[in-house]
Amino acid sequence: MESLKQKLREFATARDWEQFHSPKNLVMALSVEVAELMEHFQWISQDQSRNLDAKTREKVRQEIGDVMVYLVRLADQLGIDPVAAAQEKVSVNEARYPAEKVRGSAKKYNEYE
């Protein structure tokens, strides 16, 4: 993660793009990339989404890359370690969604308590 963060910093600096990479702009760019990722799944079934053809899978892979780039840039601009943030969120979710209570259910944590 650290090498990716550094590479993205260097990429932006070499192009004088730091001026455009405010958290606000990065969040907006991130949401656009997530929307582009969603387009590949919009009108297909759950089964089809698990079995993408090679061409679609490659497009999805590239969109995931775009999402990751903007997410890492955003975290870097805000001084947040995204891996640590994700690990902490998993701990929070383990407490909110105890396996013995929620197994097999898609309900939100406040709907089963």
Buried (B, 14 or more C-beta within 10 A) or exposed (E): EEEEBEEBBEEBEEEEEEEEBEEEBBBEBBEEBBEBBEEBBEEEEEEEEEEBEEEBEEBBEEBEEBBBBBBBBBBBBEEEBBEEEEEEEEEEEEEEBEEEEBEEEEEEBEEEE
